[in-house]
Every structure is written in C-alpha cells, then in structure tokens.
Amino acid sequence: MTYYRPIPSTDRARPTGAFPLAGGWAWFDTVEALHRDAPSRLIPAADIPADALENLTKPRAPIAGLTFDTPRLMGILNVTPDSFSDGGEHFSPDAALAHARAMTEQGADILDIGGESTRPGSTEVDIEEEIRRTAPVIGAIRAEMATPISIDTRKAPVARAAHKDGADLVNDVAGFTFDPALAPYCAENGLPVCVMHAQGTPDIMQKDPRYDNVALDVYDHLAARVTALETLGIPRERIIVDPGIGFGKTLEHNLTLLQNLALFHGLGCAVLLGASRKRFIGTIGGAESARHRAPGSVAVALAGVAQGVQLLRIHDVRETAEALRLWQAATLGRLP
C-alpha cells in the first residue's frame, strides 16, 4: 500500500496547478509517497490516484456549526478533580460555567466538556458520577450561550445525557471501541464525532508503547475506525480524526506524528490536534509544571496549523487565539 503525505505550504507565491489542502489555507504541489517496505519518494501531486487527491483537496464540510476554512479552537473544560493539568480548578458547576464564559470570550469556537480524566495512569469513573459532573454544566452553558459543545466521553449513557442537555458532538479518546453502544447512538441521533487513536487504556497506555511505523500504524487504525463508523451510519463528512498525541506514545512517537500531520488529511476528514500542555512539551521546553507549558503548546499548535490542521484542542485559549491571529496576519496576510 502507498500512503500520500502532502508537503504543505502557505507561501504567497503559489505555483500554477497547486492544489488546496483540504480546501483550507495551505496548498501543495508535491507529495511524499510512503511505503512500509520501501524508501519514500517525492512525486508531483498531480500524479497520485484521483481518489487520494480528492481526499487531500476537498473542502471539509461544516461540523457542529463550524466551518473549516480557517483554524478553529476547541477550549478544554475538565470538570474533574484529577485531570493532569487543571484538575479541580473547574470542578464546581459555577467555576465551570465561568471558565466556559471566559474561553468563549477569548476566542474558543467550541467547548469540550469532560468528566473523566484520561491522563496516563488514570482509572475509570463510574457512569453516574461522570453524568453528574458533565450534564448540569452542559445544560448551564447551553442555556446561556450558543457556542457549540463537545462531550468528551467513552460511554453511551454519558453522551446521551450530554446530548439531551445540549451537546453537539461526541469526542471519544477510545476511538469508539470502549462502549459498543456509543457509535450507534451517535449514528441514530445524527451526532458528529471525533475519533482518536490510543494504544491501550489510560491506566496502562504509557507502559512501553511500541509501533512498527507510528505514523502509518496510527493512520491505518484511524482509517479502519472511520470505515467502521461509516458502516454504522455516520458519514465521513461528520467525522473528525485525532492522531492521539500522548495516548500510548513516547516523546519520539509524538514528534514523528507532529512531523507527519499532513498525512492524516488523506482520510478525507477534518483533523484535530490535541497536544496542549502534554508532558513532551514540558520535557523539550523545560517547563516541569503543566500550567507553565502555554508557550510550548502554542508553538506546537502553530506547527499543526501550518500543516492544515483544522481544529486545535487547547487549554490556553487567549494565548493561542492571539498567536493564531498574528500567524495568519504574518503568513497569510489575513487581518482580524
């Protein structure tokens, strides 16, 4: 099998015949043809198969009211006592609602609400407790603002309660493999989804993760999950893919995935990057405390945007929004 990684550019000197990357702000005229058993090579984009080229170029359909002609920000709202970066800070409903207001004002396009920590070493939260943490917060946010809401869960009952109270999208870090009832529920109710790659469950995922070829292994896994979701009745146009930075990956695995993010446009879906405040950012950037990793997180986010990533899942909304506005102005000539 041949995999095609477009070589993205945002340079204003765009050659005649260059193709738009996923209908967005970047373009490409060359791809890297990747194989598991042979060296890679660069070839003209016009020479790749028509179906592969279509997946790489077609504009991504709006999801949960969001268009993807510009990068979008997903603000993280953890209503947990033990998340790795901000556990306990927004655990009370009042604190959660206040943080939702703040993130929306700072530029979040969608809010991702989670009631179960999936940090390395974490354990499963009881369904009723997860609902108790998330559903009232979602209801309060929806009563006050129209910002799209994502429920970050692996469990159908939690998604059901969240959807009832106003959630627009289901974001599953287990790639819809944990609860077999979750994907059918989303299909039956027309809910868009985000499917993420993870190797192992949170309690064991960082215990010696291994891959033959991390970029291609993650690509194949996501391709299989997208096909499975389509079979259940969720159209590809309503699926976002996430390579799962930090979920069963070493620092080297994470860096390889970041260098190959453009590969995942080949799935024909919008791509989400969720690297905010993760340990490898602290290791490379020298920030031991997760709350001090905003500069490194912003740097990784902009590297993703340069590769056409449409959705950034982030803690530091104000800082990322400001950096993104400057990046767009300096690189694309787009002023706010």
C-alpha positions as CSV (number, residue, x, y, z in Angstrom):
1,M,0.0,0.0,0.0
2,T,1.1,3.5,-0.8
3,Y,0.4,6.4,1.6
4,Y,0.5,10.0,0.4
5,R,1.7,12.9,2.6
6,P,1.2,16.3,1.0
7,I,4.0,18.7,1.5
8,P,2.1,21.8,2.7
9,S,3.0,25.4,2.0
10,T,1.4,28.7,2.9
11,D,3.8,30.8,0.8
12,R,2.1,33.6,-1.1
13,A,4.0,32.6,-4.3
14,R,1.7,29.7,-5.2
15,P,2.5,27.8,-8.4
16,T,0.0,27.4,-11.1
17,G,-1.6,24.0,-10.7
18,A,-1.0,23.7,-7.0
19,F,-3.9,22.1,-5.0
20,P,-5.7,23.4,-1.9
21,L,-5.0,21.3,1.1
22,A,-8.5,20.2,2.4
23,G,-10.0,23.3,0.9
24,G,-8.2,25.4,3.5
25,W,-5.4,28.0,3.8
26,A,-2.4,25.7,2.8
27,W,-1.6,24.4,-0.7
28,F,0.6,21.6,-2.1
29,D,2.0,20.5,-5.4
30,T,4.2,17.7,-4.2
31,V,3.5,14.6,-2.0
32,E,5.7,12.2,-0.2
33,A,4.8,8.6,-1.3
34,L,5.3,6.4,1.8
35,H,5.6,2.6,1.9
36,R,6.2,0.2,4.8
37,D,8.8,-1.8,2.9
38,A,10.5,0.7,0.6
39,P,12.1,4.2,0.8
40,S,9.8,7.2,0.5
41,R,10.0,9.4,-2.6
42,L,8.6,12.8,-3.7
43,I,6.3,12.9,-6.6
44,P,4.1,15.6,-8.2
45,A,0.7,15.8,-6.6
46,A,-0.9,15.6,-10.0
47,D,0.4,12.1,-10.4
48,I,-1.3,10.4,-7.4
49,P,-4.5,8.5,-7.8
50,A,-7.7,10.5,-8.3
51,D,-9.4,9.2,-5.1
52,A,-6.3,10.0,-3.0
53,L,-6.1,13.5,-4.5
54,E,-9.8,14.1,-3.8
55,N,-9.4,13.2,-0.1
56,L,-6.5,15.5,0.2
57,T,-8.1,18.5,-1.6
58,K,-11.8,18.6,-1.0
59,P,-13.1,21.2,1.5
60,R,-14.2,19.7,4.8
61,A,-17.9,20.0,5.5
62,P,-19.1,22.1,8.5
63,I,-19.4,20.1,11.7
64,A,-21.4,21.2,14.7
65,G,-21.9,24.6,13.1
66,L,-18.1,25.1,12.5
67,T,-16.7,25.7,9.0
68,F,-13.1,24.8,8.4
69,D,-11.9,27.5,6.0
70,T,-9.9,28.8,9.0
71,P,-8.4,27.1,12.0
72,R,-10.8,26.5,14.9
73,L,-10.1,26.4,18.6
74,M,-11.6,23.8,21.0
75,G,-11.4,25.0,24.6
76,I,-10.9,22.3,27.2
77,L,-13.2,22.3,30.2
78,N,-12.4,19.5,32.6
79,V,-15.0,19.1,35.3
80,T,-12.8,16.6,37.1
81,P,-10.8,16.6,40.4
82,D,-7.7,14.9,38.8
83,S,-7.0,15.9,35.2
84,F,-3.3,16.2,34.6
85,S,-3.2,20.0,34.0
86,D,-6.2,21.7,35.6
87,G,-7.8,19.0,37.8
88,G,-10.1,20.6,40.4
89,E,-9.9,24.1,39.0
90,H,-13.4,24.0,37.3
91,F,-14.9,21.1,39.3
92,S,-17.8,23.1,40.7
93,P,-20.7,24.0,38.3
94,D,-20.2,27.7,39.0
95,A,-16.5,27.6,38.3
96,A,-17.1,25.5,35.1
97,L,-19.6,28.0,33.8
98,A,-17.4,30.9,34.5
99,H,-14.5,29.2,32.6
100,A,-16.8,28.5,29.7
101,R,-17.7,32.1,29.5
102,A,-14.1,33.2,29.7
103,M,-12.9,30.8,26.9
104,T,-15.7,31.8,24.6
105,E,-14.9,35.5,25.1
106,Q,-11.2,34.7,24.5
107,G,-11.9,33.0,21.1
108,A,-13.0,29.4,21.6
109,D,-15.1,28.2,18.7
110,I,-16.3,25.0,20.6
111,L,-16.1,23.8,24.2
112,D,-15.0,20.3,25.0
113,I,-16.5,19.1,28.3
114,G,-15.0,16.1,30.1
115,G,-15.9,14.4,33.4
116,E,-13.4,11.6,33.4
117,S,-9.6,12.2,33.4
118,T,-7.8,10.1,30.8
119,R,-4.3,11.2,31.9
120,P,-1.7,8.4,32.0
121,G,-2.4,6.1,35.0
122,S,-5.9,7.3,35.5
123,T,-8.8,4.9,36.3
124,E,-12.3,4.6,35.0
125,V,-15.0,6.9,36.5
126,D,-18.5,5.5,37.3
127,I,-21.1,6.3,34.7
128,E,-23.5,8.1,37.1
129,E,-20.7,10.2,38.5
130,E,-19.5,11.2,35.0
131,I,-23.0,12.2,34.1
132,R,-23.3,14.1,37.4
133,R,-20.2,16.1,36.6
134,T,-20.9,16.9,33.0
135,A,-24.6,17.1,32.2
136,P,-25.6,20.0,34.5
137,V,-22.6,22.0,33.3
138,I,-23.5,21.4,29.6
139,G,-27.1,22.4,30.4
140,A,-26.0,25.6,32.1
141,I,-23.7,26.5,29.2
142,R,-26.3,25.8,26.6
143,A,-28.9,27.9,28.5
144,E,-26.6,30.9,28.4
145,M,-24.7,30.7,25.1
146,A,-24.9,29.2,21.6
147,T,-21.2,28.1,21.4
148,P,-21.0,24.5,20.1
149,I,-20.4,21.9,22.8
150,S,-18.5,18.6,22.6
151,I,-18.8,15.9,25.2
152,D,-15.5,14.1,25.9
153,T,-16.6,10.6,26.8
154,R,-16.1,6.9,26.1
155,K,-19.6,6.0,27.3
156,A,-23.0,6.0,25.6
157,P,-25.1,6.9,28.7
158,V,-22.9,9.9,29.3
159,A,-23.2,11.0,25.7
160,R,-27.0,10.5,25.9
161,A,-27.3,12.7,28.9
162,A,-25.0,15.3,27.4
163,H,-26.8,15.4,24.1
164,K,-30.1,15.8,26.0
165,D,-28.7,18.9,27.7
166,G,-27.3,20.4,24.6
167,A,-24.0,18.8,23.4
168,D,-23.4,18.9,19.7
169,L,-20.5,16.5,19.2
170,V,-19.1,13.3,20.8
171,N,-15.3,13.2,21.3
172,D,-14.1,9.7,22.2
173,V,-10.5,9.2,23.2
174,A,-11.0,5.4,22.8
175,G,-12.0,5.8,19.1
176,F,-15.5,4.3,19.7
177,T,-14.0,0.9,20.8
178,F,-14.7,1.2,24.6
179,D,-18.5,1.1,24.6
180,P,-20.1,-0.6,21.6
181,A,-23.4,1.3,22.1
182,L,-21.7,4.8,21.7
183,A,-21.3,4.9,17.9
184,P,-24.8,3.5,17.1
185,Y,-26.2,6.2,19.4
186,C,-24.4,8.9,17.6
187,A,-25.5,7.5,14.2
188,E,-29.1,7.3,15.3
189,N,-29.1,10.8,16.5
190,G,-27.1,12.4,13.7
191,L,-24.3,13.4,16.1
192,P,-20.9,14.2,14.5
193,V,-17.9,12.6,16.2
194,C,-14.2,12.9,16.8
195,V,-12.4,9.6,16.7
196,M,-9.0,9.4,18.4
197,H,-6.2,6.9,18.3
198,A,-4.9,5.5,21.6
199,Q,-2.7,2.5,22.2
200,G,-4.1,0.9,25.4
201,T,-6.4,2.3,28.1
202,P,-5.3,5.3,30.1
203,D,-4.1,3.2,33.1
204,I,-1.5,1.3,31.0
205,M,-1.1,3.3,27.8
206,Q,2.3,4.8,28.7
207,K,3.9,1.5,29.7
208,D,6.3,0.8,26.9
209,P,4.2,1.7,23.8
210,R,5.6,0.2,20.5
211,Y,4.8,0.6,16.8
212,D,6.2,-0.7,13.6
213,N,5.8,2.7,12.0
214,V,3.9,5.1,14.3
215,A,2.6,7.4,11.5
216,L,1.4,4.6,9.3
217,D,0.1,2.5,12.1
218,V,-2.0,5.4,13.5
219,Y,-3.2,6.2,10.0
220,D,-4.3,2.6,9.4
221,H,-6.1,2.5,12.8
222,L,-8.0,5.7,12.1
223,A,-8.8,4.6,8.6
224,A,-10.3,1.4,9.9
225,R,-12.3,3.3,12.6
226,V,-13.6,5.8,10.0
227,T,-14.8,2.9,7.8
228,A,-16.4,1.2,10.8
229,L,-18.3,4.4,11.8
230,E,-19.4,4.9,8.2
231,T,-20.8,1.3,8.2
232,L,-22.8,2.2,11.3
233,G,-24.3,5.2,9.6
234,I,-22.0,8.1,10.5
235,P,-21.0,9.8,7.2
236,R,-17.3,10.7,6.7
237,E,-18.4,14.3,6.5
238,R,-19.4,14.2,10.2
239,I,-16.1,12.6,11.4
240,I,-13.1,14.4,12.8
241,V,-9.9,12.4,13.3
242,D,-7.3,12.8,16.0
243,P,-3.9,11.0,16.0
244,G,-3.9,11.0,19.8
245,I,-0.7,12.8,20.8
246,G,0.4,11.4,24.2
247,F,-2.0,8.5,24.2
248,G,0.2,5.4,24.2
249,K,3.2,7.3,22.6
250,T,6.7,8.1,23.6
251,L,8.2,11.5,23.1
252,E,9.8,10.2,19.8
253,H,6.4,8.9,18.7
254,N,4.7,12.2,19.3
255,L,7.4,14.1,17.4
256,T,7.1,11.7,14.4
257,L,3.3,12.2,14.4
258,L,3.7,16.0,14.5
259,Q,6.1,15.9,11.6
260,N,3.6,13.8,9.6
261,L,0.3,15.5,10.5
262,A,-0.4,16.4,6.8
263,L,-0.6,12.6,6.2
264,F,-3.9,12.4,8.0
265,H,-5.7,14.7,5.5
266,G,-5.7,11.6,3.3
267,L,-8.5,10.2,5.4
268,G,-10.8,12.9,3.9
269,C,-11.8,14.2,7.4
270,A,-11.1,17.3,9.4
271,V,-8.1,16.8,11.6
272,L,-7.9,17.7,15.3
273,L,-4.6,18.2,17.2
274,G,-4.7,17.8,20.9
275,A,-1.2,18.4,22.2
276,S,-1.9,21.2,24.7
277,R,0.3,21.1,27.9
278,K,1.4,17.5,27.3
279,R,4.4,16.1,29.0
280,F,6.7,16.1,25.9
281,I,6.1,19.8,25.7
282,G,7.4,20.3,29.2
283,T,10.3,17.9,28.6
284,I,11.5,19.7,25.4
285,G,10.6,23.2,26.6
286,G,11.9,22.9,30.1
287,A,8.5,23.5,31.8
288,E,8.0,21.0,34.6
289,S,4.6,22.3,35.6
290,A,1.8,21.7,33.1
291,R,0.3,25.2,33.7
292,H,3.6,26.7,32.5
293,R,3.5,25.0,29.1
294,A,1.5,27.6,27.2
295,P,4.4,28.9,25.1
296,G,5.3,25.4,24.0
297,S,1.7,24.4,23.4
298,V,1.2,27.5,21.2
299,A,4.4,26.6,19.2
300,V,3.1,23.0,18.6
301,A,-0.4,24.4,17.7
302,L,1.0,26.7,15.0
303,A,3.1,23.9,13.6
304,G,-0.1,22.0,13.2
305,V,-1.9,24.9,11.6
306,A,1.0,25.2,9.1
307,Q,0.1,21.6,8.1
308,G,-3.5,22.4,7.6
309,V,-4.9,21.0,10.9
310,Q,-8.4,22.4,11.2
311,L,-9.1,22.1,14.9
312,L,-6.8,22.7,17.9
313,R,-7.9,21.3,21.3
314,I,-6.3,23.7,23.8
315,H,-6.2,24.8,27.4
316,D,-4.7,28.3,26.8
317,V,-7.4,29.9,24.6
318,R,-6.4,33.6,24.9
319,E,-2.7,32.9,24.2
320,T,-3.5,30.5,21.2
321,A,-6.0,32.9,19.7
322,E,-3.6,35.8,19.9
323,A,-0.8,33.8,18.4
324,L,-3.0,32.4,15.6
325,R,-4.2,35.9,14.7
326,L,-0.5,37.0,14.4
327,W,0.4,33.9,12.4
328,Q,-2.4,34.4,10.0
329,A,-1.5,38.1,9.5
330,A,2.2,37.4,9.0
331,T,1.8,34.3,6.9
332,L,-1.4,34.6,5.0
333,G,-2.0,38.4,5.1
334,R,-5.2,37.9,7.0
335,L,-6.1,40.7,9.4
336,P,-8.8,40.1,12.1
